[in-house]
Amino acid sequence: MINVSISGRVDSFNNGSKVYITFDPLADKEEMPYIYVVSVNLETNLISFFGRQPEVACTRQDNASCSNVTILNCSSTSVPIIQLEAEGEPEILLMDNCVILKGSRENLIKAADRLMLRYYGIM
């Protein structure tokens, strides 16, 4: 079993009703299905259980899939963001308005599940 570490604090993540879920459109193509699954799962939970309004955004422009999408990342704004980084071991970094979920493939899903369990107050 893989442990998902959580570090940091979020002070302004719960401000407002909107939450951006961001991802890198140039991430490895094999990671994209996992990014999609995590995005949909987060959106569903944020809407259904927390009354938040999720909006998908990209961390950078790619002139294709993100041409009509907001470009945001944790260092570019103070609005609440969940930034998906599809690489490495599962990890959750909490930084003021930003939650960074890290993990490659299934590990990204594990990190997202761990975040939701914390958000629900279960873990």
N, C-alpha and C positions, 0 to 999 in steps of 0.2 A: 504494500500500500504506500502511496506517495503522499507525503505531508505537504500541504500548501502553506507556506509561510506568509504572514501578514505583518507589515511594518509601517510605521508612521501614524498620522492622524489626519482626519478630514474635519475641518472646522466649518467650511461653508458649502460642503457638498449638498446638504439638504435645503439650501436656500432656493426658493422659487419652485415652480412646478416642472420646468423643462430640464431634461438631462440629455446631453449629447453622447452618443456612442460612436467613437471614432476608430478608424482602422487605416492602415497603410494600403492604398490601392496597388502598390507595387510589391506587396508581400509575395512570397513563393506561391505559385498557383496551387500547389498541393495543400497549402494552409487555408485557402479560401473557403472550402466547405466547412471547416471548423469555425472560422470567423463568422460565417453566415449562421451556423447553428447557435453560436453563443449570442450573436446579435438578436436573433429572434427570441431566444429564451429570455434574455435581459429585457427586451421590449415588453414581452408578455407579462413578466413579473412586475415591472415598473408600472405598467398601466393597470393591471388587474388588482394588485394587492397594495400598491403604494400611492395610486392616484397621480403618478408622475407622467409627464408627456415626453417620451423618448423621441429623439430625432437622430438619424444616422448622418454622420459627417465623415470626411476624409482628413487624414493628418497632413496630406500634401496633394497637390494637383498632379493628375496623370494625363490630362487632355483627352480622356475617354470616359471612363466610368464616373469620374468626379467632376465633370464639366458643369453640371447644374446642382452641385452639392456644396454645402458649407465646408470650408477648410478651417479646421481647428486642431490644436493639440494642447497638451497641458501647459506649455510655456507661453501660449499665445492669447490666452483668455482667462477670465476669472469666473466664467459660467461653469456649472457642474458638468463634468466630463467623465465618462468611463472610456479609457483609451485601451484598445486591444493591441497587444504586441505578441504576434505569433512566433515566438522563439524561446528556446531554453526550457528550463524546469519551471513548474508552476509556482507563481509568486503573485502576491498582491501588494502593491505599494500605494499607500494612502498619503496624499499631499494636498492639504487644504481643500481645494475645490475639485481635485482630480483623484480618480481611482485608476491605477494602471494594472491591468490584468495581463500577466505574462505566462506563456507556455506554448510549447509546440504541439500541434494536433490535439490529441485527447487531453493533454495537460492544460490547454487553454480552457477546455470545457470544465475540467476539475477546478481550475482557479475561479471560473464564473460561478460554479455551484457553491464553492466555499464562500464567495462574496455574498451570494443570496442567503445562505444559512446564517451568516453574520448579520445581514440586514434584517432578517426575520427575528433575530435575537435568539436563535437556536444554538449557535456556536460562537 
